[in-house]
Amino acid sequence: LKGHRYWSTGNAHAFACIAITPEGKWYRFDSITQAAQKLNLNYATVRRYIKRKIKPQNGWQWFLEKDNNWIKHIDNGKIK
């Protein structure tokens, strides 16, 4: 694909993800691509946040929904 536009719609093998703000609000996105588009971020950056390769500067926490690790961080809308 060198020199050609990326032809995918971003829905192939989509994983739902969860973003938690420092204030305790949490958001669910149907895919990493959707999260990147809605928050005006790069897709690769969101993947790195989820894989913990880089830390978000704004304090948000990112998780894949299927991992269920995000549940312990939510307590009635407050982040622990």
Chimera marker file (.cmm) of the C-alpha trace (Angstrom):
<marker_set name="trace">
<marker id="1" x="0.000" y="0.000" z="0.000" r="1" g="1" b="0" radius="0.5"/>
<marker id="2" x="2.982" y="2.310" z="-0.202" r="1" g="1" b="0" radius="0.5"/>
<marker id="3" x="1.908" y="5.546" z="-1.835" r="1" g="1" b="0" radius="0.5"/>
<marker id="4" x="-1.789" y="4.656" z="-1.730" r="1" g="1" b="0" radius="0.5"/>
<marker id="5" x="-4.532" y="5.883" z="0.561" r="1" g="1" b="0" radius="0.5"/>
<marker id="6" x="-5.519" y="3.674" z="3.433" r="1" g="1" b="0" radius="0.5"/>
<marker id="7" x="-8.678" y="1.924" z="2.199" r="1" g="1" b="0" radius="0.5"/>
<marker id="8" x="-10.229" y="0.628" z="5.414" r="1" g="1" b="0" radius="0.5"/>
<marker id="9" x="-13.266" y="2.174" z="7.090" r="1" g="1" b="0" radius="0.5"/>
<marker id="10" x="-11.789" y="1.457" z="10.515" r="1" g="1" b="0" radius="0.5"/>
<marker id="11" x="-14.511" y="-1.025" z="11.482" r="1" g="1" b="0" radius="0.5"/>
<marker id="12" x="-12.569" y="-4.217" z="10.839" r="1" g="1" b="0" radius="0.5"/>
<marker id="13" x="-11.678" y="-6.002" z="14.066" r="1" g="1" b="0" radius="0.5"/>
<marker id="14" x="-12.960" y="-3.093" z="16.161" r="1" g="1" b="0" radius="0.5"/>
<marker id="15" x="-12.517" y="-3.224" z="19.933" r="1" g="1" b="0" radius="0.5"/>
<marker id="16" x="-14.729" y="-1.201" z="22.255" r="1" g="1" b="0" radius="0.5"/>
<marker id="17" x="-12.725" y="1.021" z="24.585" r="1" g="1" b="0" radius="0.5"/>
<marker id="18" x="-13.329" y="3.006" z="27.751" r="1" g="1" b="0" radius="0.5"/>
<marker id="19" x="-11.852" y="6.410" z="28.632" r="1" g="1" b="0" radius="0.5"/>
<marker id="20" x="-11.997" y="7.677" z="32.228" r="1" g="1" b="0" radius="0.5"/>
<marker id="21" x="-11.371" y="11.346" z="33.062" r="1" g="1" b="0" radius="0.5"/>
<marker id="22" x="-9.681" y="12.481" z="36.296" r="1" g="1" b="0" radius="0.5"/>
<marker id="23" x="-13.072" y="13.889" z="37.403" r="1" g="1" b="0" radius="0.5"/>
<marker id="24" x="-14.596" y="10.413" z="37.252" r="1" g="1" b="0" radius="0.5"/>
<marker id="25" x="-16.616" y="10.663" z="34.048" r="1" g="1" b="0" radius="0.5"/>
<marker id="26" x="-16.242" y="7.704" z="31.768" r="1" g="1" b="0" radius="0.5"/>
<marker id="27" x="-16.960" y="7.268" z="28.107" r="1" g="1" b="0" radius="0.5"/>
<marker id="28" x="-17.471" y="4.142" z="26.019" r="1" g="1" b="0" radius="0.5"/>
<marker id="29" x="-16.532" y="4.070" z="22.357" r="1" g="1" b="0" radius="0.5"/>
<marker id="30" x="-17.442" y="1.298" z="19.919" r="1" g="1" b="0" radius="0.5"/>
<marker id="31" x="-13.912" y="1.255" z="18.534" r="1" g="1" b="0" radius="0.5"/>
<marker id="32" x="-10.509" y="2.817" z="19.003" r="1" g="1" b="0" radius="0.5"/>
<marker id="33" x="-10.968" y="4.523" z="15.654" r="1" g="1" b="0" radius="0.5"/>
<marker id="34" x="-14.228" y="6.101" z="16.803" r="1" g="1" b="0" radius="0.5"/>
<marker id="35" x="-12.589" y="7.339" z="20.023" r="1" g="1" b="0" radius="0.5"/>
<marker id="36" x="-9.751" y="8.894" z="18.052" r="1" g="1" b="0" radius="0.5"/>
<marker id="37" x="-12.145" y="10.625" z="15.662" r="1" g="1" b="0" radius="0.5"/>
<marker id="38" x="-14.481" y="11.990" z="18.353" r="1" g="1" b="0" radius="0.5"/>
<marker id="39" x="-11.658" y="13.251" z="20.585" r="1" g="1" b="0" radius="0.5"/>
<marker id="40" x="-9.573" y="14.521" z="17.657" r="1" g="1" b="0" radius="0.5"/>
<marker id="41" x="-6.659" y="12.222" z="18.470" r="1" g="1" b="0" radius="0.5"/>
<marker id="42" x="-4.486" y="9.989" z="16.349" r="1" g="1" b="0" radius="0.5"/>
<marker id="43" x="-5.560" y="6.328" z="16.218" r="1" g="1" b="0" radius="0.5"/>
<marker id="44" x="-2.023" y="5.144" z="17.008" r="1" g="1" b="0" radius="0.5"/>
<marker id="45" x="-1.862" y="7.449" z="20.028" r="1" g="1" b="0" radius="0.5"/>
<marker id="46" x="-5.060" y="5.989" z="21.506" r="1" g="1" b="0" radius="0.5"/>
<marker id="47" x="-3.684" y="2.473" z="20.998" r="1" g="1" b="0" radius="0.5"/>
<marker id="48" x="-0.509" y="3.449" z="22.837" r="1" g="1" b="0" radius="0.5"/>
<marker id="49" x="-2.576" y="4.873" z="25.702" r="1" g="1" b="0" radius="0.5"/>
<marker id="50" x="-4.475" y="1.591" z="25.985" r="1" g="1" b="0" radius="0.5"/>
<marker id="51" x="-1.292" y="-0.498" z="25.838" r="1" g="1" b="0" radius="0.5"/>
<marker id="52" x="0.327" y="1.795" z="28.450" r="1" g="1" b="0" radius="0.5"/>
<marker id="53" x="3.272" y="2.574" z="26.148" r="1" g="1" b="0" radius="0.5"/>
<marker id="54" x="2.729" y="6.294" z="26.693" r="1" g="1" b="0" radius="0.5"/>
<marker id="55" x="0.889" y="8.168" z="29.436" r="1" g="1" b="0" radius="0.5"/>
<marker id="56" x="-1.786" y="10.744" z="28.531" r="1" g="1" b="0" radius="0.5"/>
<marker id="57" x="-0.825" y="14.271" z="29.574" r="1" g="1" b="0" radius="0.5"/>
<marker id="58" x="-4.426" y="15.121" z="30.513" r="1" g="1" b="0" radius="0.5"/>
<marker id="59" x="-4.687" y="12.363" z="33.138" r="1" g="1" b="0" radius="0.5"/>
<marker id="60" x="-7.257" y="10.247" z="31.318" r="1" g="1" b="0" radius="0.5"/>
<marker id="61" x="-7.093" y="6.479" z="31.700" r="1" g="1" b="0" radius="0.5"/>
<marker id="62" x="-7.751" y="4.204" z="28.723" r="1" g="1" b="0" radius="0.5"/>
<marker id="63" x="-8.883" y="0.569" z="28.728" r="1" g="1" b="0" radius="0.5"/>
<marker id="64" x="-10.296" y="-2.019" z="26.378" r="1" g="1" b="0" radius="0.5"/>
<marker id="65" x="-13.831" y="-2.848" z="27.431" r="1" g="1" b="0" radius="0.5"/>
<marker id="66" x="-13.265" y="-6.604" z="27.274" r="1" g="1" b="0" radius="0.5"/>
<marker id="67" x="-10.395" y="-6.460" z="29.812" r="1" g="1" b="0" radius="0.5"/>
<marker id="68" x="-12.712" y="-5.449" z="32.696" r="1" g="1" b="0" radius="0.5"/>
<marker id="69" x="-9.791" y="-3.732" z="34.480" r="1" g="1" b="0" radius="0.5"/>
<marker id="70" x="-11.596" y="-0.421" z="34.139" r="1" g="1" b="0" radius="0.5"/>
<marker id="71" x="-14.477" y="-1.516" z="36.394" r="1" g="1" b="0" radius="0.5"/>
<marker id="72" x="-12.371" y="-1.302" z="39.557" r="1" g="1" b="0" radius="0.5"/>
<marker id="73" x="-11.500" y="2.317" z="38.736" r="1" g="1" b="0" radius="0.5"/>
<marker id="74" x="-15.137" y="3.428" z="38.756" r="1" g="1" b="0" radius="0.5"/>
<marker id="75" x="-17.023" y="3.871" z="42.039" r="1" g="1" b="0" radius="0.5"/>
<marker id="76" x="-20.351" y="5.662" z="41.620" r="1" g="1" b="0" radius="0.5"/>
<marker id="77" x="-18.903" y="8.083" z="39.117" r="1" g="1" b="0" radius="0.5"/>
<marker id="78" x="-15.753" y="8.774" z="41.129" r="1" g="1" b="0" radius="0.5"/>
<marker id="79" x="-12.357" y="7.557" z="40.050" r="1" g="1" b="0" radius="0.5"/>
<marker id="80" x="-10.222" y="5.860" z="42.679" r="1" g="1" b="0" radius="0.5"/>
<link id1="1" id2="2" r="1" g="1" b="0" radius="0.2"/>
<link id1="2" id2="3" r="1" g="1" b="0" radius="0.2"/>
<link id1="3" id2="4" r="1" g="1" b="0" radius="0.2"/>
<link id1="4" id2="5" r="1" g="1" b="0" radius="0.2"/>
<link id1="5" id2="6" r="1" g="1" b="0" radius="0.2"/>
<link id1="6" id2="7" r="1" g="1" b="0" radius="0.2"/>
<link id1="7" id2="8" r="1" g="1" b="0" radius="0.2"/>
<link id1="8" id2="9" r="1" g="1" b="0" radius="0.2"/>
<link id1="9" id2="10" r="1" g="1" b="0" radius="0.2"/>
<link id1="10" id2="11" r="1" g="1" b="0" radius="0.2"/>
<link id1="11" id2="12" r="1" g="1" b="0" radius="0.2"/>
<link id1="12" id2="13" r="1" g="1" b="0" radius="0.2"/>
<link id1="13" id2="14" r="1" g="1" b="0" radius="0.2"/>
<link id1="14" id2="15" r="1" g="1" b="0" radius="0.2"/>
<link id1="15" id2="16" r="1" g="1" b="0" radius="0.2"/>
<link id1="16" id2="17" r="1" g="1" b="0" radius="0.2"/>
<link id1="17" id2="18" r="1" g="1" b="0" radius="0.2"/>
<link id1="18" id2="19" r="1" g="1" b="0" radius="0.2"/>
<link id1="19" id2="20" r="1" g="1" b="0" radius="0.2"/>
<link id1="20" id2="21" r="1" g="1" b="0" radius="0.2"/>
<link id1="21" id2="22" r="1" g="1" b="0" radius="0.2"/>
<link id1="22" id2="23" r="1" g="1" b="0" radius="0.2"/>
<link id1="23" id2="24" r="1" g="1" b="0" radius="0.2"/>
<link id1="24" id2="25" r="1" g="1" b="0" radius="0.2"/>
<link id1="25" id2="26" r="1" g="1" b="0" radius="0.2"/>
<link id1="26" id2="27" r="1" g="1" b="0" radius="0.2"/>
<link id1="27" id2="28" r="1" g="1" b="0" radius="0.2"/>
<link id1="28" id2="29" r="1" g="1" b="0" radius="0.2"/>
<link id1="29" id2="30" r="1" g="1" b="0" radius="0.2"/>
<link id1="30" id2="31" r="1" g="1" b="0" radius="0.2"/>
<link id1="31" id2="32" r="1" g="1" b="0" radius="0.2"/>
<link id1="32" id2="33" r="1" g="1" b="0" radius="0.2"/>
<link id1="33" id2="34" r="1" g="1" b="0" radius="0.2"/>
<link id1="34" id2="35" r="1" g="1" b="0" radius="0.2"/>
<link id1="35" id2="36" r="1" g="1" b="0" radius="0.2"/>
<link id1="36" id2="37" r="1" g="1" b="0" radius="0.2"/>
<link id1="37" id2="38" r="1" g="1" b="0" radius="0.2"/>
<link id1="38" id2="39" r="1" g="1" b="0" radius="0.2"/>
<link id1="39" id2="40" r="1" g="1" b="0" radius="0.2"/>
<link id1="40" id2="41" r="1" g="1" b="0" radius="0.2"/>
<link id1="41" id2="42" r="1" g="1" b="0" radius="0.2"/>
<link id1="42" id2="43" r="1" g="1" b="0" radius="0.2"/>
<link id1="43" id2="44" r="1" g="1" b="0" radius="0.2"/>
<link id1="44" id2="45" r="1" g="1" b="0" radius="0.2"/>
<link id1="45" id2="46" r="1" g="1" b="0" radius="0.2"/>
<link id1="46" id2="47" r="1" g="1" b="0" radius="0.2"/>
<link id1="47" id2="48" r="1" g="1" b="0" radius="0.2"/>
<link id1="48" id2="49" r="1" g="1" b="0" radius="0.2"/>
<link id1="49" id2="50" r="1" g="1" b="0" radius="0.2"/>
<link id1="50" id2="51" r="1" g="1" b="0" radius="0.2"/>
<link id1="51" id2="52" r="1" g="1" b="0" radius="0.2"/>
<link id1="52" id2="53" r="1" g="1" b="0" radius="0.2"/>
<link id1="53" id2="54" r="1" g="1" b="0" radius="0.2"/>
<link id1="54" id2="55" r="1" g="1" b="0" radius="0.2"/>
<link id1="55" id2="56" r="1" g="1" b="0" radius="0.2"/>
<link id1="56" id2="57" r="1" g="1" b="0" radius="0.2"/>
<link id1="57" id2="58" r="1" g="1" b="0" radius="0.2"/>
<link id1="58" id2="59" r="1" g="1" b="0" radius="0.2"/>
<link id1="59" id2="60" r="1" g="1" b="0" radius="0.2"/>
<link id1="60" id2="61" r="1" g="1" b="0" radius="0.2"/>
<link id1="61" id2="62" r="1" g="1" b="0" radius="0.2"/>
<link id1="62" id2="63" r="1" g="1" b="0" radius="0.2"/>
<link id1="63" id2="64" r="1" g="1" b="0" radius="0.2"/>
<link id1="64" id2="65" r="1" g="1" b="0" radius="0.2"/>
<link id1="65" id2="66" r="1" g="1" b="0" radius="0.2"/>
<link id1="66" id2="67" r="1" g="1" b="0" radius="0.2"/>
<link id1="67" id2="68" r="1" g="1" b="0" radius="0.2"/>
<link id1="68" id2="69" r="1" g="1" b="0" radius="0.2"/>
<link id1="69" id2="70" r="1" g="1" b="0" radius="0.2"/>
<link id1="70" id2="71" r="1" g="1" b="0" radius="0.2"/>
<link id1="71" id2="72" r="1" g="1" b="0" radius="0.2"/>
<link id1="72" id2="73" r="1" g="1" b="0" radius="0.2"/>
<link id1="73" id2="74" r="1" g="1" b="0" radius="0.2"/>
<link id1="74" id2="75" r="1" g="1" b="0" radius="0.2"/>
<link id1="75" id2="76" r="1" g="1" b="0" radius="0.2"/>
<link id1="76" id2="77" r="1" g="1" b="0" radius="0.2"/>
<link id1="77" id2="78" r="1" g="1" b="0" radius="0.2"/>
<link id1="78" id2="79" r="1" g="1" b="0" radius="0.2"/>
<link id1="79" id2="80" r="1" g="1" b="0" radius="0.2"/>
</marker_set>
